[in-house]
Amino acid sequence: MQIYNKYFTSQFLSSIFLILLAFILLIFLIDIAEISKELENVQNSNFMTIIKLSLFKLPSTFEEFLPLIIFFGTMLFFHRLSKHSELIIAKAAGLSIWQILIPCLITSLIMGILTISFLNPLGIGLKNKYINLEQSVTDEKLDLLLTKEEDDFWSAQTNSFGPLIIYSKKVLPQHLTLLNSTFIQYDPEYNIIERVDSAYAKFENNSWVLEKAWVANSQRKQNYYESYIIQTQTNELIILEDVLKYSDQSIWMIMNTIEKLTQNGINPVKHTVNLNFLIAFPALLCSMVLVAACFSVKLFRIKHIIFMVLLGVIVGFLIFTTNYVSFILSENQIFNPILGAWWHIIAIILVSIKVLINQEDG
């Protein structure tokens, strides 16, 4: 590797690291504040527990904000080069903007691959630890569970009594386990027979085994059971698909799930969307580098720093939001999964290259 490639790579990494520290500190403090507020009425909680919960949540939040970290890190990188006149020196030495950007793009690509390969599975694993710790802290206070930001789980099933509606605040797909769940049993005429609220519900042998269950009948009389069984006629694979809809999965789990569901004739569209957006994640990071370069290279030279920062922030958050909206539209089958994952990235890259070519030549 040439000397200037090593230098630009080290400068880019140091800029990313500074922005990373700022984001992590901000996210960590916000999580501490939110969790402290949620646990203020829980006797078993203490400051160390709040710190642990915040740390368990940090990797997943960091992954979500990594595109913005790359964006602002790239802007800081060009600012530092401009501040010390290194861009001018590089130009005088015959280097083009592409020779400066290539080390940044390669670094971002590697960071994206490492994120989806290792950080994403790590974040999912720590989320499970987060759930276990919050369960142990809240104990019987199930209404204080901290998983409110997660998607709620709903499932319509049947058994010998009639329709069965299931609701849960959180699911553990690897064990087919529901946390803080509610089961509502109907008769064939859709009259409520009973409602069951439980701390845990695990699927075993075509039935749900509920632990710490409160059962209320049609006369609203309540009884407590350490263990309570509800039969279901729904296939285990269909239940697994319902559970996986509302759970986080690593890229390795998604590929296995798609293959299994496809073999059994179940539409794996939600998992296909997740897989395509994970695969496109490294390219998204590269596109953020190119966009940041468009707002950094030229504007720093003419000293329009405030304008550059404001416009860059607006565009960066707009791209970040567009990626999220594309994910939602793809998940609801409005966009093709591949189209939803790649259209905005390709458009951003092409427009950025065009802008950089005009800046370089004009």
N, C-alpha and C positions, 0 to 999 in steps of 0.2 A: 504493500500500500504506500502511495506517495505521501510525503510529509504533510502536504496541505490537507489531504483526506483525513489523516490522523488528527490534525489540529482542529478542523471543522467538526469532526465527530466528537472530540472531547469538549469543545465549546458548546455544541448542541446538547450533549448529555448533561453538562453542568447547568445549562439554562433550564432544561426539563426538570432537573433535580430541585432547583430553587422553586419553580412553580409547583412542583409536586409537594414539597414541604408545606407551602402556603395552603394548598388545597386540603391536604391531609389534616393539618392543624385546624382549619376552619370546619371541616366535616366532623372531626372528632369532638370539637367543642359543641357543635350543634347537636350531635347525637347524645352527648352527656346531658345537655340541657333537656332534651326531649325525654330521655329515659328517666331522668331524675323526676320530672313532672309526673310521668306515668306511675312511678313507684313511690310517690310521696306518702301514700297511705298503706304501704306494705311494710309490716314490722320486720320481716326477714331481710330486707334490703339494707345495704350499706354502700359506702363509697367505692370499695374495691369491687363489689358486684356490678355496680354501674360502669366502672372502668372496663371490666371484662366483657360486659354486654356490648359496649361501644367498640371494643377491639374486635369482637367476633363479627360485627356488622361492617367494619371498615373495608375489607377487601372487595366486597360486592359493590359498595358505594364508590370506591376508587375506580373500579372497572367501568361503571356507568359514566364517570366524569373524565375518563382518560382522553377522549377526543378533545375536550376543552383544555386539558392540561398540555397536550401536544400543540394545540393552536397557540396558546399564550406562551408556551415555551419557545416556539419558533419565532414569535414576535420579539421575545426577549433576546434570543440568539442574534437576530439581525440588528437589534438596537445596540447590543454590545459591540458588534462588528463595526457599525456606523460610528459609534461613540469614539472609537479609537482609530477611525479612518482606515480600518482594515478592508472594507469593501472597495474603497478607492485604490488601495495598494494592490488588492487582488485583481482589479480591473487593469491596472497598469502592468501587472505581471502577465497579462494575457488570459486570465481565468474568466470564464463566462459564469452567468448565474446558475447554469445547469451543473457545472463542476462544483459549485458551492452547495447546491441542493441535493445532489446525489448521495453524499454521506448521510444527510438528514433523512432522506427518503428510505435508505436502506436500514438505518437505525430504527425508524418508526415501524417499518415492515417487520423487523425482528421483534420489536416490543409487542406488536399486535399478535404475532404468532405465539409468543411466550404467554401472552395474556389469555388467549382462548385455550391454550394447551395446559397451562398450569395454574394461573391465577383464578380462572373461572371455576375449575373443580375445587380449588382450595376455598374459595368464597362460599360455594355451596356446602362444603363440609363444615365450615365454621358457622354457617346459618343453622345447621342442625344442632351444633353445640349451643348456639344462642337460644334455640327453642328449648333444649333440655334444661339449661340454666334458668331461663325465665319460668319454666314450669316448677322447678324446685324452689325458686324464690317466692312465687305467687302462691304456691301450695294449693289451698282450696279456693282461693280468690280468682276463679276462672274468668271473671269479668274484667280482670286487670291484665289479661294477656297482652303482650307488646306486639303481637303480629297483626295489628290493625291495618298496616299498610299493605299487607299481602292481599291477593285476590281471594275472595270468598269462594268456597267450594260448594257446588250444588249438584245433586244427582237424583234422578227420578228412577225408581226401581219398583219391582212388584214381588209379592209373596202370596202365600195361601189366603191371607186375610184381605188383600187388595193392594192398591197403590201405596208406595212408601217413598216419602220425600226426605232427603238427607241434606243437612247443612253443616258446614264446619268452617272454622276460621283459619285452620292450617292443616296441611296434609304432609305425611311422610311417605312418598311413593315407594321407597325401597322395601317398606314393611306393610304397605297398604293400611296405614294407620291414620286415623283422623283425631285431631286434638280439639277439645272444646266443641263437641258436635251436638247436633240436635236431630232426632229422628221423629218424624210425624207419620203415624200409621192411619190409613184410611180404610173404610170398608168399600165394597164395589160401588156403592152409591155416593162415594166421596164424602161420607160423614167421618169426622175424626174419632178414632177409637182410643188412641193414646198418644202422648208426647213423651219422649225420653230425652233427657239432657245428661250428657256424660263427659267425663274428663278425657277418656281415651276410648276409641272404637277401632278394633282390628278385625280385618276380614279373614276368616278361617273356615274352610269346608262349607262353602255356600251359606255362610251366616256371618253376622256382625257380632263380635263379642265386646260388650260394653263394660267398662270398669267405672266404679264410682258413679252409678247412674241413679237419677231421680226420675221416677215413672209417674206421670199424671194421666188418669183415665178420663173418660168423657164427663164424669161427675166432678172433675178437678180434684180428686183425692190423690195425694202424693205419697209414694213409698220410695224408700232408699234401698238400693241393692249394691253390694260390692261388685257383683258380676251379673250381667243381664244379656241374654242372647236374643237376637232378632234374625229370623230367617229371611233369605232373599233368593229369588229365582234368576237373578241377573248373572250373566257369565262373568267369571273372574277377569277375563281379558278386557271386557267392556268397562268393568269397574276400574281396572288399571288405567285404561285410556282416560276415563273421567278424572282420575286422580292426577295423572300426569299433565293434564291440561293446566292445572293450577299449581304446578310445582316447577322449581328451577332444576335444570339438568345440564350437565357438562356436555361437551361436544361428543365425548365417547359414549355416553348414555343415549344421546339422541339418535345416533346412527344405529345402535342396536334396537332401540324402540321402533324406529321407522321400519326397519326390516321385519320385525316381529309383527307389527300391526298390518303391514302390507300383505304378509303371508296369510293373515287371518281375515282379509277383506275389510279392514277398518281404515277409514280415511285418516292419514297421518299429517294433515295439512298444517296443524299448529306446530308440530315438531319439525316439519320441513321448513317452515318459516324461521324457527329458531336456528336451525342448522345453517340456512343460507345467510342469515344476519351474522352469525358467528364467523363463517368463512369470509364474509365481506369486511369484517372488522379491521384487519390489517390494512386493507385498501382505504377504508374510511380514515384511518390515522394518516396515511400518505396524502389523502386529499386535503386534510386539515393543514398539513405542512405547506402544500402549494397555495392554499387560500391565504394563509398567514404571510407567505412570501409576497403575494400580490400587494398586501397592505403595508409591507415593511420596507422592501428594497427601495422603492422610489420616494415614498413619502418622508422617510427619515432624511433623505438627502436635501429635501426642500424645507425641512424643519417643521413640517405640519404634524407634529407629534400628537397633539391633543385630538386633532381630526382623525388621524390614523387609528388611535386607540379606540375612540368612540365608534367609528365605523366598523373597525375590526371586531369589537365586542358584539355589535348588533349582528353582523354577518355570521360570526362564530356561533352565537346562540340560535340564529335562524337555521343554520345547517344542523345543529344539534337537535332542534325541535323537528325539523323535516325528517330526520332519520327515525325519530320516535313515532311520528305520524305515519310514516311509511310502514313501520312495523305493525301498528294497529290495523291499518288498512289491509295489509297482507294477511294478518291473523284472522280477519273477518272475511277473507276470500274476495275482497274487492280488487286487490292487486294479485297478480301471479307472484308466488314467493320469490322467485329469482329476480323478476322485474322489480319488486318492492325493495329487495336488498341492494340492488345495483344501480337503478336508474339515476338516483340523485348523486351517487358517488362518481359515476361516469361523467355526468353533466358537470359536476364541480371540477373534476380533473381536466376536462376539455376546455372549459371556460378559463380556468386558471392558467393552463398552458398558453392559451391565446393571449391573455393579458400579459404574462411574463415575456412572451416573444415580442409583443409590441413595446414593452418597457425596455427590453434588451436592445432591440434594433432601432427604436424610435426616439 
